[in-house]
């Protein structure tokens, strides 16, 4: 796979609409767009850019995840443990099986790697 660069990833266009989140808690449901960046078959991970409109929903990712927040702010309330607040510029590391509720005050865009 050649090296891929996404210039100005915080504002780049080209993210594709994916519809509502799978477990919405707000009305209207948060809407997601993404740009998947695939590695070869030997990598057991998914990567790309992901954006979501304001609102709240349950986290539906079972794997471990590293994310860097490009735009927006909000919070994550894990089922076990204290709430965390985040904003653009923060990097979050989620262990596998981290469950809880996302709440986005603004549209959030992130770079993610799920393993």
N, C-alpha and C positions, 0 to 999 in steps of 0.2 A: 504494500500500500504506500503510495507517495505521501509525503507530508502535506497536510491540509491546513490552510490558514483561513480563518473567518475574520476579515477586517472589521473593526468597530463592532464587535459582537454584542455590545450593549444596545446597539441601535440598528443592526443589520436587518434588512427585510429578508424574506424568503422562508420564514417559519410557516409551516403548513397548519391550518386549523385541524384540531383533533377532536373537537366537541367538548362536552362537559366532563368534569372529573368523575371518577367512578363511584365515589361515596360522598356526594354533596351534603353540606349541613346548612347552607345559606340559600336564599331564594332572591334572585335567580342563582342557579348553579354556576360555579366558577367555570370559565371556558379556558381550554388549553390549546396552545400552539407549540410546535416543536420542529426542530431540524435535527434529524438523527445523523450521526457521523459514525459509520461502521468501520471497525477494524476487520482484519481477516478472520477466518473461521477458528483460528487457534486462540483467539481472545474470548474468554468467557465473561464478557462485560458489554454493557450498552453505554453509549456516550452521546453527547450532543448539547444543543441549546434547548431550553424549555421555558415557556412563558405561561403565566396564568393570571387571569383577571382577579380583582379583589373578591373576598368572601372567605368562607371556611369549608373545610372538608377533612375527612379522615385520610391519613396516609395509607396508600395501598401498595407500597413497595416492600417486598419481603427481604430483598438483598441488602447488603451493606451499600452505602452511598457516600460519595464525596461530592460536595457542591460548592460552587463559588457564586455568591449572589452578585449579579451585575447591576440590577436596578430593583427598586422597591424596598419595602420593609414589612415586617410582620412578626408573628410569633409561632412557636411550636410548643404545644402542651403534650408531653409524652404521657402515656397511660401510667407510667411510674416515674416519678421524679419531678423536679421543678420546671416551670415554664422557661423557655429560652426566647429572647428577643433577638432579632437580626435585622440587618440593613445592608444596602449596597456596599460592597467591599469586604463583607464577612465571608469566611470559609467555614463550612459545617461538615462534620464527619459523623455519619450515622452508622452504628453497628447493625448487622443483620437483625431482622425481626423487631426493629424499633417501630412501635405503634403509637398513635396519638392523633392530635388534631392540629392542622395548619390553620392559621388565620392571617390573611393578607390584607393590610390596610390599603396598599397600592398594588398595581400590577407588578408581579415579580418575574424577573428573568434571571435564569441561572445557567451556568455550565455544569453538567453533571457527568459522573461516572458511577454506574451501578455494577457491583460485582457480586 
